[in-house]
């Protein structure tokens, strides 16, 4: 069984060496690694060029491409029976690919194997963001889990059959891809031991921008409307009512709701406390409410922007289920090199 690894990158010159090192150290080596660069200007392409003799590496240069467009291009160029998808800015556990691929070799084989990812914080702020936003594996319901494209593998035949990442969407594209796979009847399996390590955003400002974009993507695609409505009702309805009325039972209800809302981040921090310096843990404990507040405000700002975009372009009733791909790209047959693709051993200058 031939296995391809596909990833998209842009301006990842500082993080790529660690990621590529972790690919070399896999207990099951990939048959090919396809990296789609979205137009880096920080030396990412030059870093990749130095690795072509150590990995079966092929590079596709697509300046200006979205993540979805890049992933579709990588899948089109892949030749493996199974494609494992990951992302720039992560580090793979040594048995990541082996764990992802193993279920496809069993008698009751799935169509999609959902891996998992954990935070790899380098500061107390990153620790606070990680425990606030990333669930532990034991919190996951495998029947409902939508895998991140930081760690997922699937049969390439699903892509050949026409299931694509949504080229019209700039963020949350992997959620739509998962939902399209589910709608097509693909059988999922959760493999939490197929781990990648992901560094959270380094600052609260960068985190706010990230969650603004996520919520904007929700608005564009028509995702999770009920969750966003509950958030607006809480911040724009219930909390102003508490401040206005100032009844003891309303205040108690607000504090009780906040404690319930923050219970999981503090539980995760407690479980992970031995892995980090004590002063990190203390600072992260103080930052968790602020991280949650910033994330919620960023989502409330981003969702209507995406909703307005969808209304202008497709109409309010259109969602990811009915929004068409505006210009489906012509996908080459498996094994055909794209014009901008460099096989291992070819000079990157010739490809770009």
N, C-alpha and C positions, 0 to 999 in steps of 0.2 A: 504494500500500500504506500503510495507516494504522498508525502506531506509537504505542503507549502506553508510558509509563514509570511503574512502580509501586514505591513504597518505603514502609517502615514506620519510624516514629520514636517516640521517647519521651524527653522531656527533652533535646532536642538544640538548644536555643536558641542556644548559643554556636557550634555547628558548622554549623548550617543555612545561614547566609548564604554561606559558601564553597561548599557543595554546590550551592545554587541558582544561584549565580554561574556555576559550572562547567556547569550545565545550559543556562543562557542562551548560553554560549559554544560550544555544540556545533556542529560543522560540518554535522550533520544535526539539525535541531530536532525534538523530539517533537511529535506532534499533540495529545497531552494528557499531563499529569503528575498522577498520583493519589497523594496522600500520606495514609496511614492513621496517625492519632495514637492511641497506646495509653493516653492519659490523662495527658498531660504537665501538670506544675504549675510549670514554670520559665519560662513565656512562649513556649514553642515555637509554640503556636497563634497567638499574636499576631504572631510573626515571619512565619509563613506568610501571615497576612492581609495583610501589607505587600507580598507578592510576587504577588498574584493579577492585577495589571495588567501584569506583566512576563512571566508564563508562563501557558500554558493550564492553570491549576491547579485541581484539585478536591480537597477535603479531606474525609476521613471520620473522624469522632470515635468511637472505640470504647474507652472507658475500661475498663481491666482485661483487654483482649484480649492473647493471646499473639502472638508474631511470626507464627506460622503462621495464626492466625485473622485477623490483620491483612492478611497477604498474600492469603489467600483472598477477603477482602472487597474488596481492591483489584482483584484479577483479575475478580471478579464485576461490578464497576462499570466496568471497562475496555471500550472500544469498538474498540480497535485489532485489526488482523489479527495483528500481532506485538506481544508484550509484553516489554519489557526491565525486569528487576528489579534494583534496587540497594538500598542501605541508608543509614540515617542515619550520620553520622560519617565519610563518605568524601568524596573529591574526584575528579571524573571528568576524564580526559584529554579535550582538545577533540574528538578524533575517536572517542571511546568509542562513541557510539551509531551512528555511521556504520560503524565496524568490525563491530559486532554485527549490524547489519541487512543489510549488503552480501551475505552468503552466501545470504540468503533471496531475493535477486533474481537469482541465478545459475541456470543450467539444472539442475545437480545440487544441488537445494536440500535443506538439512537440515531437521530439525524443531526442533533445539535448537542454539544457538550458545553455547559456553562461553567467556566472557571470562576475564580474569585480574585479579589484584590484587597490589600490591606495598606494602611498608611505607613509611610516611612518618614516620619517627621525629623527635621534637623534643628528645630527650635521649639520653644514652649508654645508660641503662637500656632505653629503647624500641628503640634500635638493637640491643642484645643480644637482646631478646625477638623482634624482627623477624627477625634472621638465624637464630635458633634454631628458629623455628616456621614461617616462610613459605618455601616452596621457590622457587628460581629457575625461570624458564620452561623452560630447557633440561633441567631435572630431571623434567619432566612427561612421562608416557606418555599421549598423547592418547586411546588406546584404553581407558584405565582411569580417566581423570581425571573426578572428580565435581565439577562447578562449584559454587562458592559463589554464593549468591543476592546477593552484593555485585555480581556482574557476570555476568549470564546473560540470554539472550533466547530465546523460544520461541513457537511458534504458539499463539495463544489457544484454538484449536480443541481442543488437548490438555486444557485446563482444562474447556472446555464438555463434552468427552467424559467427564469425571468424575475426572480426575487432580487431586488436591488436596495441599496441604501438610497434614501430619498435625496436626489440631487438638488431639489428646491429648498432644502432645509439646511441651515448652517450649524445648528446645535440640536441635541437630542436625536440625532440621526440614528444612533444605535438602538434607541427605544423603538422607533418606527420599524427598523429592520427586524427586530425581535417580534414585534406585533405582526408584521407581514409573514414571518416564518410560522407563527402560531396560527394565523388565519389559513395558511396553506396546509395545515395539518402536520407540521414537523413535530417529531417526538424529541422532547428535551430531557436532558439528564444533568443534574447538578453535581459538580465535582469540586468541592471546596478546597481540596488539596492542590489543585492546579492554580498556584498562587503567583501573582505579580505584586511587587511593592511599588507603591505610587506616592510620590511626595506631594502633600497638600500645598495649596497656594502659600507663598512666603509671607504675605501680609494680609491684613483685614481688607485693605482697599482692593487687592487682587482677588480676594475671595468674594467681595461684593460684586465685582465685575463678572466673575464666573457665574454666580447665581442669578444675576440680572440676565445674562445670556441664556442660561438654562430655562428660566421662566419665559423669556421671549420666544424660545423655541417651542415651549408648551403652548403659548398663545398662537403661534404660527400653525402648529399641527393640530390644535384642538385637543390637547392632552390634559388630563387631570383637572378638568374644570371644577369639579366638586371640591377638591382640595384647596384650590385657589379661592373659591367662594367662602369656604370656612375660614380661611386666613383673613380675608377682607372683613368678614362679619366679626371676627374676634378683635382685630385692631381698629376698625372704624366704627364698630357698633358696641360691643361689650365693654371694652376698656374705657372708651369715653363715658359710657354709662356709669361705670364704677367711679371714675373721677368726679362726675357730676353729682351723683346721688350720695356717695360716701357712706353707704350703709354697711354696717359691720359684716353682715352676711355676704354682701357682694364682694367686699374686700377679701373675706376669707375664701370665697369661691375663686377669686382671681389668683390668690396665692396658692391655693390647692391645685388649680389648673396649671399654673406655672411649674409647680413641683412635679406634677405628672408629666408635663411636656419635657422637662429636663432630666427625667429619671434615667433614661438610657445613656445619654452622654456621660453622666456621672458614674453609672455602673461600668461602662467601658473603661473610663479612666481608672477606676478602682482596680479592675482586672489587670490593667497594663502598667500599674504604678511601679512595679519592680524593674521594669525595663528602661526607666528614664531617671535622670537626676531628680532628687526630691524637690528642688526649687522649680524645675519645669512643671512637676505635677501640681504644686501649689499655685503657680501662675496660671496653668491651664484651667484649674478649678475655678479661679476667679474670672477667667475669660469666657467660659462656656456660655453663660447667659448673654454676653455681648455678641458672641459669634452667632447664637441662635437669632437674636434680634436683628443683626445686620443681614443675615441670610433671608429672614422673612421680609424685611423692608426691600431688599434687592429684588426678591420675587414679586412683590407687589408693584414695584416700578416696572419690571420687565414684562410681566404678563400682558398688560394692556397694549404695550408697544407691539408685541407679536400679534395680538388679537386685531389691532388696527391694520397691520400688514395683511393679515388673512382676509379681512373684510374688503380691503381695497382690491386685492388681487383675485380672490376666488369667491367672496361672499361669506357671510357669517355661518351659513349652514354647511359649508364644506369643511371637512376635517381630513386627517391623514388617510382615512378610508376611501375618500373620493377625490382627493387632490391628485391630478395626474402628473407624471413626470413631464415637465414642460418641453424638453428636447431630449428624449432618450438617446444616449450616445450609441453609435454603432460599435458593438463589442466584437473584438476579433475572436477567432476560434482559439481553443486551448492550444497553447504551444506557439502561437504566433507572436513575435516580438512587436511591441508597439514602436512607432518611429522614434520615440524618445527613450526607449529602453536600452540599458546597457547590460549585456550578459557579463558574467564573471570573466575577467581578463581583458575586457575592452576598455580603452581609455575613456574616462568620464567626459573629457573635453569633446570626444567625438559624439557623445550622446546629448550634450547640451549646447 
